[in-house]
Amino acid sequence: MSVRSFNRRPALIAGVSVRFTHHSVLTGSVAAMALAASTAFAQSITNVGVPTGGTSSTAGAVSGNGSAVASTVSMSSANRWSGGTFTNLGSILGAESYLAEDISNDGGAIAGSAFIVTPEETIRAFRWTQSGGIQNLGTLTGHVASIGNGISGDGNVVTGASFDVDFIPSAFRWAVGGVMQPLGAVAGGTSSEGRRVSANGSVIVGVAGTENGDRAFRWTEEGGMQSLGLLLPGDNGSSAFGVSGDGLVVAGFSGANAVIWVNGVAQSLGMLPGASNAIAYAVNADGSLIGGYSFFAGQSVRATLWSSSLGLVDLNTYLPTLGIDLTGWQLQYTRDISADGTTIVGDGLYNGEFRGWVVTIPSPGAAGVLGLGGLLALKRRRR
């Protein structure tokens, strides 16, 4: 398979059918309260925009403190975006284009993939830091390519997939000062891809190809790679995309439904009314907020958010109840949520052009007393 034939977000991997595109979640927590804040506070949406010469942008991940975003411009240039300013991550010798996929809690480290064209066509996972620039992470022994998907909150651990000569992927863990290490396999596994990492790098989640279809997995050093199974016995597969800071809550899908696994037990988040299927993609630090998206007929996609108090809501209809003006926007994908839940990022259309977006909401303390405003408005709209 040619490297250039990859679907770049995320990669379409031979042997793993990847659907396109991390405490208790039942408590709701103060982060969920923040979402229902009064319009008297500074809720807003920011268009990430594009630098000079750019045609599109993403907001693929947000730092834990909400200050910086990992952004890919024109599907070819990896950037750190903060306060309206793009910082290009630089280059690896021979690379033509880059994807920025995940960012550390302080915004100082980013993981992604570089598409190299000389001396031969291939892909390499990279880690970028403000102090050290961009670093080629190489491959597993005997492999020919790799992609970087996730970085730990402390910025020291990267995960993704490394590809053998037959282009079959194996999930890896790379840590500062070391080399790529394979994560092993689930029972009956034939391939795997790491997607996201917990705050301290001890838990990795992703998808494993097996003889019976795809399975979401959760990996720890003590337990190895464990399949999270299916929500329902008849589901045609499952996959994981996000994990909470403590590693206890995993987000993904099983069959057609957005799903979270809490301590390994699956819970359905369902999908928006009228949707054909849905994905849970992002988790805040304590697992109380889950971002994702639902698919509709005609290839329409709607960005979603879930909490135990809200249920699953369409951000396109929910955010206006908080006083956020979405004129010109169609929010399609929720990609990440800051640690405290006050910053949500994703991708969508702004006046028909693909752009990253950043939504900010008040601090949990400001939201506590007046938090019912958005919920009540949403309930009135549903009647």
C-alpha positions as CSV (number, residue, x, y, z in Angstrom):
1,M,0.0,0.0,0.0
2,S,1.3,3.4,-0.9
3,V,1.9,5.7,2.1
4,R,0.2,8.5,0.3
5,S,-3.0,6.5,0.0
6,F,-3.7,7.0,3.7
7,N,-6.8,8.8,4.9
8,R,-4.9,11.3,7.0
9,R,-7.4,11.9,9.9
10,P,-7.0,9.3,11.2
11,A,-4.9,7.0,9.0
12,L,-6.7,4.2,7.3
13,I,-4.7,1.2,8.4
14,A,-4.4,-2.2,6.7
15,G,-5.9,-4.8,9.0
16,V,-7.7,-2.3,11.2
17,S,-11.0,-0.9,9.9
18,V,-10.8,2.6,11.4
19,R,-14.0,4.6,11.5
20,F,-13.3,8.2,10.8
21,T,-12.7,10.4,11.7
22,H,-9.6,10.6,27.5
23,H,-13.7,9.1,39.5
24,S,-17.0,8.5,38.2
25,V,-18.7,9.9,35.1
26,L,-22.0,9.6,36.8
27,T,-21.3,12.4,39.3
28,G,-21.6,15.2,36.7
29,S,-18.8,17.1,38.6
30,V,-18.2,20.8,38.6
31,A,-17.0,20.6,35.0
32,A,-20.5,19.6,33.9
33,M,-21.9,22.5,35.9
34,A,-19.6,24.9,34.0
35,L,-21.3,24.0,30.8
36,A,-24.6,25.4,31.9
37,A,-23.3,28.8,32.9
38,S,-25.3,32.0,32.9
39,T,-24.9,34.2,29.8
40,A,-23.7,36.9,32.1
41,F,-20.2,35.5,31.8
42,A,-17.7,35.3,29.0
43,Q,-18.8,32.4,26.9
44,S,-17.5,32.6,23.3
45,I,-16.5,30.7,20.2
46,T,-13.2,31.5,18.5
47,N,-12.5,30.8,14.8
48,V,-8.9,29.4,14.7
49,G,-8.7,30.8,11.2
50,V,-5.8,30.1,8.8
51,P,-2.3,31.7,8.5
52,T,-1.4,33.5,5.2
53,G,-1.7,31.1,2.3
54,G,-3.8,28.5,4.3
55,T,-7.1,27.1,3.0
56,S,-8.3,25.2,6.1
57,S,-7.5,24.5,9.7
58,T,-8.3,22.0,12.5
59,A,-8.4,22.2,16.3
60,G,-7.3,18.6,16.9
61,A,-6.5,18.9,20.6
62,V,-6.3,21.4,23.4
63,S,-3.8,21.6,26.2
64,G,-5.1,20.7,29.6
65,N,-5.0,24.3,30.7
66,G,-6.9,25.4,27.6
67,S,-4.1,27.8,26.5
68,A,-2.9,26.1,23.2
69,V,-4.3,24.0,20.4
70,A,-2.7,21.4,18.1
71,S,-3.7,22.5,14.6
72,T,-3.2,21.2,11.1
73,V,-3.4,23.8,8.4
74,S,-4.4,22.9,4.9
75,M,-4.0,19.2,5.9
76,S,-0.3,19.6,5.4
77,S,1.3,21.9,8.1
78,A,1.5,21.0,11.8
79,N,1.1,24.0,14.1
80,R,0.7,25.2,17.7
81,W,-2.1,27.8,17.9
82,S,-2.4,30.1,20.9
83,G,-4.1,33.4,21.3
84,G,-4.8,33.7,17.5
85,T,-1.1,33.0,16.5
86,F,0.1,30.0,14.6
87,T,3.6,28.6,15.3
88,N,4.8,26.1,12.6
89,L,6.4,23.1,14.2
90,G,9.3,23.0,11.8
91,S,10.4,20.0,9.7
92,I,12.1,16.7,9.5
93,L,14.6,16.2,6.7
94,G,12.7,15.0,3.6
95,A,9.2,15.6,4.9
96,E,6.6,17.2,2.7
97,S,3.6,17.6,5.1
98,Y,2.6,17.1,8.7
99,L,-0.4,16.4,10.9
100,A,-0.6,17.7,14.5
101,E,-2.7,15.3,16.5
102,D,-2.4,15.8,20.3
103,I,-0.9,18.3,22.8
104,S,0.4,18.1,26.4
105,N,-1.3,19.7,29.4
106,D,0.9,22.7,29.4
107,G,0.8,23.1,25.6
108,G,4.6,22.6,25.4
109,A,4.7,19.3,23.5
110,I,2.8,18.0,20.5
111,A,2.6,14.6,18.8
112,G,1.8,13.9,15.2
113,S,2.9,12.4,11.9
114,A,5.3,13.6,9.1
115,F,4.9,12.5,5.5
116,I,8.4,12.0,4.1
117,V,9.0,11.9,0.3
118,T,12.8,11.5,0.2
119,P,14.9,9.4,0.0
120,E,11.7,7.2,-0.2
121,E,8.1,7.7,0.6
122,T,7.1,6.9,4.1
123,I,5.6,8.3,7.4
124,R,7.2,9.0,10.8
125,A,5.7,9.7,14.2
126,F,7.1,12.9,15.7
127,R,7.2,14.7,19.0
128,W,7.7,18.4,19.1
129,T,8.6,20.6,22.1
130,Q,9.1,24.3,22.4
131,S,12.6,23.8,23.7
132,G,13.8,21.0,21.4
133,G,11.8,21.4,18.2
134,I,10.6,18.4,16.1
135,Q,11.9,14.9,16.7
136,N,11.6,11.8,14.5
137,L,10.5,8.9,16.7
138,G,11.5,6.2,14.2
139,T,9.8,2.8,14.1
140,L,9.7,-0.5,15.9
141,T,12.5,-2.8,15.0
142,G,12.2,-4.0,11.4
143,H,9.3,-1.7,10.6
144,V,9.1,0.8,7.7
145,A,6.7,3.5,8.9
146,S,5.0,5.0,11.9
147,I,2.3,7.5,12.9
148,G,1.9,9.5,16.1
149,N,-1.6,10.0,17.6
150,G,-1.5,10.7,21.3
151,I,0.8,12.4,23.9
152,S,0.5,12.1,27.6
153,G,-0.4,15.1,29.8
154,D,3.1,15.5,31.0
155,G,4.4,15.4,27.4
156,N,6.8,12.5,28.0
157,V,4.9,9.6,26.3
158,V,3.7,9.2,22.7
159,T,1.5,6.5,21.2
160,G,0.5,5.6,17.7
161,A,1.2,2.8,15.3
162,S,4.3,1.3,13.6
163,F,4.0,-0.6,10.4
164,D,5.9,-3.7,9.2
165,V,6.9,-4.4,5.6
166,D,3.4,-5.6,4.9
167,F,2.0,-2.4,6.3
168,I,0.3,-4.2,9.3
169,P,0.3,-1.8,12.3
170,S,1.3,-2.4,15.8
171,A,0.5,0.0,18.7
172,F,3.6,1.5,20.4
173,R,4.6,3.4,23.5
174,W,7.5,5.8,23.2
175,A,8.9,7.6,26.2
176,V,11.5,10.3,26.5
177,G,15.0,8.9,26.7
178,G,14.0,5.5,25.2
179,V,12.9,3.9,22.0
180,M,9.5,2.6,20.7
181,Q,8.2,-0.4,22.5
182,P,5.4,-2.6,21.2
183,L,2.2,-2.9,23.3
184,G,1.6,-6.5,22.5
185,A,-1.8,-7.8,21.4
186,V,-5.2,-8.7,22.5
187,A,-6.4,-12.3,22.4
188,G,-6.7,-13.3,18.7
189,G,-5.2,-9.9,17.7
190,T,-3.8,-9.3,14.3
191,S,-3.0,-5.6,14.4
192,S,-3.4,-2.5,16.6
193,E,-3.2,1.3,16.8
194,G,-2.6,3.4,19.9
195,R,-4.9,6.5,20.0
196,R,-4.6,8.4,23.3
197,V,-2.6,8.4,26.5
198,S,-3.5,9.1,30.2
199,A,-2.0,12.1,31.9
200,N,1.1,10.3,33.4
201,G,1.5,8.0,30.4
202,S,0.6,4.8,32.2
203,V,-2.6,4.0,30.3
204,I,-3.0,3.8,26.5
205,V,-6.2,3.2,24.5
206,G,-6.9,2.4,20.9
207,V,-8.2,-0.2,18.5
208,A,-7.0,-3.7,17.8
209,G,-7.9,-5.8,14.8
210,T,-8.9,-9.4,15.6
211,E,-10.2,-12.4,13.9
212,N,-13.7,-11.4,15.0
213,G,-13.5,-7.7,14.0
214,D,-12.1,-4.5,15.6
215,R,-12.0,-4.2,19.4
216,A,-11.3,-1.2,21.6
217,F,-8.4,-1.8,23.9
218,R,-6.9,-0.4,27.1
219,W,-3.2,-1.0,27.9
220,T,-1.3,-0.8,31.1
221,E,2.2,-2.0,31.9
222,E,0.9,-4.4,34.5
223,G,-2.0,-5.8,32.6
224,G,-0.9,-5.5,29.0
225,M,-3.4,-4.9,26.2
226,Q,-6.9,-5.8,27.2
227,S,-9.9,-5.9,24.9
228,L,-12.8,-3.7,26.1
229,G,-15.2,-5.9,24.1
230,L,-18.6,-4.8,22.7
231,L,-21.6,-3.0,24.2
232,L,-23.9,-5.5,22.6
233,P,-23.1,-9.0,21.4
234,G,-24.3,-8.2,17.9
235,D,-22.2,-5.1,17.4
236,N,-19.9,-5.2,14.4
237,G,-16.9,-3.9,16.2
238,S,-15.7,-1.3,18.8
239,S,-12.9,1.3,19.0
240,A,-11.4,3.7,21.5
241,F,-10.4,7.3,20.8
242,G,-10.1,9.1,24.1
243,V,-9.1,8.5,27.8
244,S,-9.5,10.5,31.0
245,G,-6.5,11.9,32.8
246,D,-6.6,9.1,35.4
247,G,-7.1,6.4,32.7
248,L,-10.3,5.1,34.2
249,V,-12.8,6.4,31.5
250,V,-12.4,5.4,27.9
251,A,-14.4,6.9,25.0
252,G,-15.2,5.4,21.6
253,F,-17.9,3.5,19.9
254,S,-19.4,0.0,19.8
255,G,-21.6,-0.8,16.8
256,A,-23.6,2.3,15.9
257,N,-23.5,3.9,19.4
258,A,-21.1,6.3,21.1
259,V,-19.8,4.4,24.2
260,I,-17.7,5.0,27.3
261,W,-16.1,2.3,29.3
262,V,-15.8,3.0,33.1
263,N,-13.4,0.6,34.8
264,G,-13.9,-1.6,31.8
265,V,-17.7,-1.6,31.8
266,A,-19.4,-0.3,28.7
267,Q,-22.1,2.4,28.9
268,S,-24.0,3.6,25.8
269,L,-24.2,7.3,25.2
270,G,-26.4,6.6,22.2
271,M,-26.6,9.1,19.3
272,L,-28.5,12.2,18.4
273,P,-32.1,11.7,17.3
274,G,-32.2,10.8,13.6
275,A,-28.5,9.9,13.4
276,S,-27.2,6.7,11.9
277,N,-24.2,6.2,14.2
278,A,-22.1,8.1,16.7
279,I,-18.6,8.3,18.2
280,A,-17.4,9.4,21.6
281,Y,-14.0,11.0,20.9
282,A,-12.7,13.1,23.8
283,V,-12.7,13.1,27.6
284,N,-11.9,15.8,30.2
285,A,-9.6,15.1,33.1
286,D,-12.1,13.4,35.5
287,G,-14.2,11.7,32.8
288,S,-17.4,13.8,33.5
289,L,-17.5,15.4,30.0
290,I,-17.4,13.5,26.7
291,G,-17.1,15.1,23.3
292,G,-17.8,13.4,20.0
293,Y,-20.0,13.5,17.0
294,S,-23.1,11.9,15.3
295,F,-23.4,11.0,11.6
296,F,-26.6,11.6,9.6
297,A,-27.8,10.6,6.1
298,G,-26.2,12.7,3.4
299,Q,-22.8,12.7,5.2
300,S,-23.9,15.4,7.6
301,V,-22.0,15.4,10.9
302,R,-22.9,17.2,14.2
303,A,-20.6,17.9,17.1
304,T,-21.8,16.5,20.4
305,L,-21.2,16.8,24.2
306,W,-22.3,14.4,26.9
307,S,-22.5,14.6,30.7
308,S,-24.6,12.7,33.2
309,S,-26.8,15.8,33.7
310,L,-27.1,16.9,30.1
311,G,-27.2,13.5,28.4
312,L,-26.0,13.7,24.8
313,V,-26.6,17.1,23.2
314,D,-25.9,18.7,19.8
315,L,-23.5,21.6,20.4
316,N,-25.1,23.5,17.5
317,T,-28.3,23.8,19.5
318,Y,-27.0,23.7,23.0
319,L,-24.3,26.4,22.9
320,P,-26.8,29.1,21.8
321,T,-28.7,28.4,25.0
322,L,-25.6,29.6,26.8
323,G,-25.5,32.8,24.8
324,I,-22.8,31.7,22.4
325,D,-23.5,33.1,18.9
326,L,-22.9,30.4,16.2
327,T,-23.9,32.5,13.2
328,G,-22.1,31.1,10.2
329,W,-21.0,27.9,12.0
330,Q,-21.8,24.3,11.6
331,L,-19.9,22.5,14.3
332,Q,-19.1,19.0,13.1
333,Y,-16.5,17.3,15.3
334,T,-15.7,17.7,19.0
335,R,-12.0,16.8,19.2
336,D,-10.9,17.6,22.7
337,I,-11.8,19.1,26.1
338,S,-9.5,20.9,28.6
339,A,-8.9,19.3,31.9
340,D,-11.5,21.4,33.8
341,G,-14.0,21.3,31.0
342,T,-14.0,25.1,30.3
343,T,-12.5,24.8,26.8
344,I,-13.8,22.6,24.1
345,V,-12.3,22.4,20.6
346,G,-13.2,20.8,17.3
347,D,-13.6,21.2,13.6
348,G,-16.5,22.4,11.4
349,L,-17.7,24.7,8.6
350,Y,-17.6,28.4,9.0
351,N,-19.4,30.1,6.1
352,G,-18.7,26.9,4.1
353,E,-15.0,26.7,4.8
354,F,-13.4,24.1,7.1
355,R,-12.1,25.7,10.3
356,G,-11.0,24.7,13.7
357,W,-13.0,26.2,16.6
358,V,-12.4,26.9,20.3
359,V,-15.3,27.3,22.7
360,T,-14.7,28.9,26.1
361,I,-17.1,28.9,29.0
362,P,-16.9,30.3,32.5
363,S,-14.9,28.7,35.3
364,P,-16.8,26.1,37.4
365,G,-16.9,28.5,40.3
366,A,-18.8,31.2,38.4
367,A,-21.2,28.6,36.9
368,G,-22.4,26.9,40.0
369,V,-25.3,29.0,41.1
370,L,-26.6,30.0,37.7
371,G,-26.0,26.7,36.0
372,L,-29.6,25.8,35.3
373,G,-30.1,28.5,32.7
374,G,-28.7,26.5,29.7
375,L,-30.4,23.3,30.8
376,L,-33.8,24.9,31.2
377,A,-33.5,26.6,27.8
378,L,-32.5,23.3,26.2
379,K,-35.5,21.5,27.8
380,R,-37.9,24.2,26.5
381,R,-36.5,23.8,23.0
382,R,-36.9,20.0,23.1
383,R,-40.7,20.2,23.9
